[in-house]
Amino acid sequence: MNVDTVTKEDISVYRLNPVSLPTHPMTNSRFSIVIPAKDEAESLGDLLKEISAALGGDSFEVIVVDDGSMDGTADVLQRLAEVHPFLRCLVHAQCCGKSAAILTGVRAARAPLIATLDGDGQNDPCYLPALLALMAEPGVGLAAGQRIKHAHPQAKRIGSRFANRLRARLLHDNTRDTACGLKAFRRDVFLRLPYFDTMHRFLPALVQRDGLAVRHLDVVDRDRLHGRSKYGVIDRAIVGLFDLVGVHWLIKRRRRVPQTTEVFSNSD
């Protein structure tokens, strides 16, 4: 598979190509940014300002999926929409998990290209232009951020390191870090993938399984300014082990991706 890494120093050379990223006929958005958020009312205001600054005058929409928050996240977003006309908000009646929130956002997206980042502010939106530019390369199905500096407690970093090594050994996805929220992918590609909770941690392997290339971008995580992580560590690790075995099975069950060429067609 074609899996290359772009470093932080390369970011300045990347610019979005308006020809390679088509707009949606209803919204004129060239891409949609999906943000899963649970109890992130304090973080989202600053994050939306940073997104607006990073993308300048580009055409995009931001979809924040409130995953069963209890801190008034939806009310805060409604007020923020008065300042940010690109903002949309979807609400889960109860917490369904990060993968479910991303799927909800992707299904609602009005653009053919998707970028994701977490709602806690640890993912820096300055990397979005570089990620989206990587998607303009032929055959690329996913551009994924890989953290070179983690803003997490030591116990979480150790657990993440172990999980990444185990995943890489079993799936051979050539990805150092799959838990980074910064990603970009084609909407149609994502919706073809088999859905399961925690699927967002296996996107490189699932995209490669469909015969598409993965590009990587080195990114630096920031410290969380408000609150704490809303998704548990131990429960994610236990469920992730079972899902790892399941993804390994899916990969083994698809030995060949069809390469199809239309020879002729009688239709106009």
Secondary structure, 3 states (H helix, E strand, C coil): CCEEEECHHHHHHCCCCCCCCCCCCCCCCCEEEEEEECCCCCCHHHHHHHHHHHHCCCCEEEEEEEECCCCCHHHHHHHHCCCCCCEEEEEECCCCCHHHHHHHHHHHCCCCEEEECCCCCCCCHHHHHHHHHHCCCCCEEEEEEEEEECCCCHHHHHHHHHHHHHHHHHHCCCCCCCCCCCEEEEHHHHHHCCCCCCHHHHHHHHHHHCCCEEEEEEEECCCCCCCCCCCCCHHHHHHHHHHHHHHHHHHHCCCCCCCCCCCCCCCC
